[in-house]
Structures are given as structure tokens and as C-alpha cells.
């Protein structure tokens, strides 16, 4: 009985949410087999032991616990050795065949039920995990759709505020050369927002508009499927603003390369003056350094 208490402690003290350790499972199996040998050797000869066969119930519950704790193979090994030892010893103690079988059938049935229950619990756990993942996926899809709708509505409101007054002037036929230039700059700014995506911050849009007003050709392209990391985006924005503010003519071209490329962002700036050298900058993923080349 002292060994039984020790085995109870072994199979119960560890985290119930995790499988029982292999060493603990084998220790429990060795303990219950020791109980079997010690108890069986003290039972009377020629008569059914009755309540003296308490060890059979104790052993079956301990090995059922081992099985439910995720060590079914070890538990079945233990119950198998127990059944053989108990059956042979019962016959050696001159019990009838039916009495010998009665000593081992119930523990075997309990182990079978524990194994079936273990499979059911594991299937339920898999289904619960699948349902949880499906629910999270549905929630993510719904949130993405809501965010897309919100962004689209916000974009439409911004577009209406920016373009509606000029469109009304065009419809009324009351537009002159100055307004035409404003329309060209507005169209380019809207194109930057669409094609430039994460690169088209408000500061960049303002600097690009001012550069175009000075005659600079500006192209801002974001060819990535995902947003740039925050550090890379901050560095790219700072370099692009510097190039736009310095440009008096010529062109400034900035591009965020597709995900997976070694270079995150490239910036090309050149002047119409043949004596001035063109500047080509690369912002890389790993080092987050800016590599500049004079062309």
C-alpha cells in the first residue's frame, strides 16, 4: 500500500495538461508490478481472495491514469504483464479457471475503456483546435473586410474633398491655365497615393507636389505585397524627402521592391544639367544601411 501511495504521487504531481514523463510512466509501471508480486505472494491457496485482491483495482486505476496521461503503450505493457503474472499465479494457487480470469478481466476492460476515452478526448481536442482556428480565421477575414471597407470609404471621402471642387469647376467650364496646372498636380498626387502605397505619406506627397511644381518628374512606386518594416519605411521616407527637396529639375524615382529582394527600396535622382552626377541609393533589409552610388 505504501508503494501504491508513492505511485499515486508519481502519476499525479506533474502538470495534468502535459503528457506524463516517460521515466515517471515506467516508474509507475514498475511500482504496480511490484505491488502485484508482493500482494499475490501473500494470498491464500485454494480459495478466491475476495477483498484481499484489492491490488487488482489499485493497479487498474493507476495504469488507467498512466494511459489517460498520454502513455498508453507503457500502460498496456504494464497491464499485459500484470494479467499474465496474475493469471498464472492464480492457477498456481489452485483457483478455478473462471476465478483466475475474473481477477484479470476487469482491469483489462478498464484499460480498454481508458484507451477508447483517450482517443475520444484526443479527437475532441483536435476538433476544438480546428473550430478555434476556423473561428479565428473567420474573425480575421471579417476584420480584414471591415478594415478594407473602412479604408475604401475614407479614401472616397478624401478623394471627394480633394477632387470634387475642381471637377465642378471643370463641369462649369470655368477653368483657366492656373487651374489646369493644379489639376495636373492633383492627378499626380492621387496617382502617388495609389501606386506609392506605404511610401506615400503626407510629407512625401507634399514634397512631391512641390517638386513637380518646380518641373521635376516624380515617380513613387510600391511593388510590395506587404508594408515595409517601420525602420525601413522611416529611413526610406527620410531619404526620399531629402531627394525631393533638393531636386530643382530632372527626375526623382523611388521604388519599394517586391518582398524577397535583397534591396528594400531604391531611389534615383538626377538633374537635367549634364555636369551634375546622378545619385542612386539602395536601402537593404539586413543592414538597414543606405548605399549610395554616384552615376
C-alpha positions as MATLAB code, in Angstrom:
seq = 'XXXXXXXXXXXXXXXXXXXXXXXXXXXXXXXXXXXXXXXXXXXXXXXXXXXXXXXXXXXXXXXXXXXXXXXXXXXXXXXXXXXXXXXXXXXXXXXXXXXXXXXXXXXXXXXXXXXXXXXXXXXXXXXXXXXXXXXXXXXXXXXXXXXXXXXXXXXXXXXXXXXXXXXXXXXXXXXXXXXXXXXXXXXXXXXXXXXXXXXXXXXXXXXXXXXXXXXXXXXXXXXXXXXXXXXXXXXXXXXXXXXXXXXXXXXXXXXXXXXXXXXXXXXXXXXXXXXXXXXXXXXXXXXXXXXXXXX';
ca = [
       0.000    0.000    0.000;
       2.947    2.325    0.616;
       4.143    1.619   -2.934;
       0.603    2.360   -4.170;
       0.656    5.775   -2.473;
       4.073    6.506   -3.985;
       2.819    5.610   -7.479;
      -0.244    7.851   -6.969;
       2.114   10.727   -6.229;
       4.251    9.938   -9.299;
       1.301    9.969  -11.742;
      -0.454   12.948  -10.139;
       2.075   15.625   -9.207;
       3.145   16.708  -12.706;
       1.229   19.105  -14.962;
      -2.020   17.395  -15.952;
      -2.146   19.378  -19.210;
       1.035   17.703  -20.473;
       1.801   14.010  -21.116;
       3.245   12.057  -18.225;
       7.021   11.809  -18.424;
       8.446    8.580  -19.804;
      10.549    7.995  -16.684;
       7.529    8.604  -14.444;
       5.393    6.241  -16.569;
       7.957    3.440  -16.360;
       8.409    4.062  -12.616;
       4.650    3.781  -12.115;
       4.563    0.560  -14.165;
       7.423   -0.930  -12.159;
       5.621    0.064   -8.962;
       2.320   -1.581   -9.860;
       4.095   -4.777  -10.954;
       5.912   -4.824   -7.616;
       2.539   -4.436   -5.857;
       1.218   -7.377   -7.905;
       4.084   -9.668   -6.941;
       4.035   -8.713   -3.248;
       0.247   -8.898   -2.826;
      -0.184  -12.056   -4.900;
       2.501  -13.894   -2.951;
       0.545  -13.358    0.313;
      -2.912  -14.513   -0.892;
      -4.380  -17.816    0.390;
      -4.152  -21.002   -1.642;
      -7.227  -22.799   -2.957;
      -9.799  -20.048   -2.349;
     -10.788  -16.810   -4.019;
      -9.080  -13.935   -2.158;
     -12.146  -11.668   -2.173;
     -11.335   -8.203   -0.769;
      -7.763   -9.334   -0.248;
      -7.351   -8.842   -4.015;
      -7.510   -5.049   -3.502;
      -4.332   -4.708   -5.531;
      -6.175   -5.569   -8.786;
      -8.399   -2.481   -8.518;
      -5.495   -0.286   -7.416;
      -3.317   -1.471  -10.289;
      -6.037   -0.974  -12.905;
      -6.735    2.610  -11.752;
      -3.039    3.529  -11.651;
      -2.411    2.168  -15.147;
      -5.619    3.792  -16.413;
      -4.190    7.094  -15.147;
      -0.926    6.416  -16.987;
      -2.903    5.736  -20.183;
      -5.026    8.875  -19.824;
      -1.858   10.890  -19.238;
      -0.704   10.026  -22.753;
       1.398    6.876  -22.163;
      -0.957    4.207  -23.488;
       1.775    1.899  -24.812;
       3.538    1.766  -21.445;
       0.194    1.321  -19.651;
      -0.790   -1.557  -21.926;
       2.611   -3.173  -21.363;
       2.073   -2.919  -17.613;
      -1.484   -4.275  -17.696;
      -0.363   -7.091  -20.010;
       2.428   -8.192  -17.667;
       0.023   -7.883  -14.727;
      -2.578  -10.073  -16.471;
      -0.042  -12.802  -17.251;
       1.503  -12.791  -13.780;
      -1.867  -12.673  -12.006;
      -3.455  -15.381  -14.178;
      -0.502  -17.763  -13.803;
      -0.246  -17.113  -10.056;
      -3.998  -17.665   -9.589;
      -3.776  -21.031  -11.290;
      -0.728  -21.860   -9.196;
      -2.762  -21.014   -6.088;
      -5.302  -23.633   -7.218;
      -8.058  -21.203   -8.239;
     -10.531  -22.267  -10.908;
     -10.135  -21.047  -14.449;
     -13.159  -18.756  -14.070;
     -11.796  -17.286  -10.826;
      -8.380  -16.713  -12.420;
      -9.999  -14.950  -15.387;
     -12.197  -12.860  -13.077;
      -9.046  -11.473  -11.461;
      -7.733  -10.006  -14.752;
     -10.781   -9.368  -16.959;
     -11.971   -6.248  -15.132;
      -8.563   -4.493  -15.225;
      -8.278   -5.295  -18.935;
     -11.775   -3.905  -19.574;
     -10.925   -0.717  -17.671;
      -7.783   -0.301  -19.735;
      -9.781   -0.782  -22.937;
     -12.285    1.863  -21.848;
      -9.475    4.225  -20.865;
      -7.869    3.786  -24.282;
     -11.181    4.466  -26.046;
     -11.779    7.506  -23.847;
      -8.300    8.753  -24.601;
      -8.946    8.543  -28.348;
     -12.274   10.353  -27.919;
     -10.673   13.108  -25.853;
      -7.876   13.499  -28.370;
     -10.385   13.722  -31.228;
     -12.390   16.308  -29.278;
      -9.197   18.277  -28.683;
      -8.405   18.217  -32.418;
     -11.941   19.315  -33.269;
     -11.800   22.076  -30.668;
      -8.498   23.283  -32.111;
      -9.901   23.149  -35.637;
     -13.036   25.043  -34.615;
     -10.935   27.645  -32.797;
      -8.679   28.124  -35.819;
     -11.716   28.364  -38.094;
     -13.301   30.933  -35.790;
     -10.092   32.949  -35.661;
      -9.751   32.747  -39.435;
     -13.358   33.892  -39.905;
     -12.857   36.731  -37.439;
      -9.656   37.757  -39.225;
     -11.387   37.648  -42.609;
     -14.294   39.718  -41.285;
     -11.942   42.207  -39.654;
      -9.918   42.493  -42.866;
     -13.076   43.093  -44.886;
     -14.315   45.693  -42.410;
     -10.922   47.407  -42.454;
     -10.918   47.354  -46.262;
     -14.416   48.836  -46.376;
     -13.463   51.494  -43.843;
     -10.299   52.372  -45.753;
     -12.230   52.496  -49.028;
     -14.879   54.770  -47.555;
     -12.211   57.019  -46.072;
     -10.404   57.083  -49.405;
     -13.621   58.025  -51.197;
     -14.253   60.868  -48.731;
     -10.691   62.151  -49.158;
     -10.971   61.845  -52.930;
     -14.266   63.746  -52.913;
     -12.810   66.539  -50.776;
      -9.723   66.825  -52.982;
     -11.211   66.427  -56.463;
     -14.867   67.457  -56.256;
     -14.339   71.257  -56.214;
     -12.058   71.120  -59.266;
     -14.385   68.708  -61.088;
     -17.268   71.115  -60.515;
     -15.152   73.936  -61.950;
     -14.379   71.791  -64.987;
     -18.071   70.941  -65.427;
     -18.928   74.606  -65.291;
     -16.248   75.399  -67.887;
     -14.690   77.935  -65.530;
     -11.105   76.676  -65.552;
      -8.037   78.541  -66.713;
      -4.348   77.705  -67.176;
      -3.614   78.018  -63.444;
      -6.432   75.630  -62.585;
      -5.251   73.232  -65.278;
      -1.815   73.114  -63.659;
      -3.474   72.428  -60.289;
      -5.437   69.572  -61.888;
      -2.221   68.048  -63.249;
      -0.578   68.239  -59.826;
      -3.689   66.821  -58.163;
      -3.845   63.915  -60.603;
      -0.177   63.125  -59.972;
      -0.742   63.237  -56.206;
      -3.669   60.844  -56.454;
      -1.545   58.531  -58.587;
       1.197   58.621  -55.956;
      -1.302   57.548  -53.295;
      -2.435   54.594  -55.406;
       0.935   53.435  -56.729;
       3.100   54.553  -53.841;
       1.059   52.944  -51.033;
       3.143   52.959  -47.838;
       5.744   55.327  -49.343;
       3.108   57.994  -49.998;
       2.992   59.666  -46.592;
       1.521   63.134  -46.275;
       5.006   64.661  -46.039;
       6.164   62.796  -49.166;
       3.022   63.809  -51.089;
       3.551   67.461  -50.146;
       7.241   67.351  -51.146;
       6.422   65.543  -54.411;
       3.791   68.143  -55.297;
       6.247   70.969  -54.634;
       8.932   69.213  -56.703;
       6.557   68.724  -59.629;
       5.636   72.406  -59.420;
       9.365   73.126  -59.966;
       9.368   70.900  -63.058;
      10.752   67.702  -61.508;
       9.438   64.391  -62.802;
       8.471   62.234  -59.810;
       7.628   58.522  -59.744;
       6.805   56.767  -56.465;
       6.153   53.036  -56.752;
       5.457   50.417  -54.081;
       5.635   46.958  -55.651;
       5.488   45.055  -52.345;
       2.546   42.898  -51.339;
       3.074   43.842  -47.687;
       4.030   47.018  -45.859;
       7.648   47.882  -45.256;
       9.013   47.336  -41.740;
       8.789   50.506  -39.668;
      12.548   51.159  -39.539;
      12.972   50.672  -43.286;
       9.952   52.852  -44.025;
      11.268   55.674  -41.820;
      14.696   55.533  -43.496;
      13.198   55.390  -46.992;
      10.861   58.303  -46.244;
      13.730   60.440  -44.919;
      15.921   59.729  -47.972;
      13.056   60.323  -50.398;
      12.140   63.641  -48.750;
      15.751   64.741  -48.983;
      15.924   63.872  -52.690;
      12.624   65.632  -53.451;
      13.528   68.773  -51.542;
      16.942   69.034  -53.234;
      15.670   68.454  -56.775;
      15.226   71.581  -58.918;
      14.765   69.797  -62.237;
      15.318   66.357  -63.744;
      13.660   63.394  -62.054;
      13.293   61.569  -58.750;
      12.242   57.931  -58.855;
      11.604   55.832  -55.749;
      10.581   52.186  -55.729;
       9.895   49.650  -52.986;
      10.960   46.310  -54.463;
       8.862   43.131  -54.178;
       9.171   41.155  -50.965;
      12.083   38.733  -51.035;
      14.532   41.022  -52.817;
      17.802   41.832  -51.040;
      17.214   45.543  -51.587;
      14.092   47.014  -49.956;
      13.937   50.455  -51.581;
      15.815   52.193  -54.394;
      15.918   55.954  -55.030;
      17.265   57.510  -58.236;
      17.689   61.270  -58.526;
      19.273   63.099  -61.458;
      19.309   66.590  -62.902;
      18.988   67.874  -66.454;
      22.378   69.504  -66.001;
      24.897   67.158  -67.612;
      27.621   68.340  -65.241;
      25.763   67.116  -62.172;
      26.114   63.473  -61.244;
      23.062   61.277  -60.733;
      22.527   59.723  -57.324;
      21.343   56.139  -56.854;
      20.538   54.901  -53.320;
      19.780   51.382  -52.086;
      18.209   50.609  -48.693;
      18.811   46.974  -47.794;
      16.842   44.667  -45.478;
      19.597   43.141  -43.360;
      21.792   46.083  -42.519;
      19.165   48.797  -42.934;
      22.029   50.877  -44.320;
      21.796   53.296  -47.225;
      24.214   52.519  -50.040;
      24.718   55.497  -52.349;
      26.244   55.418  -55.803;
      27.236   58.413  -57.899;
      26.390   57.723  -61.529;
];
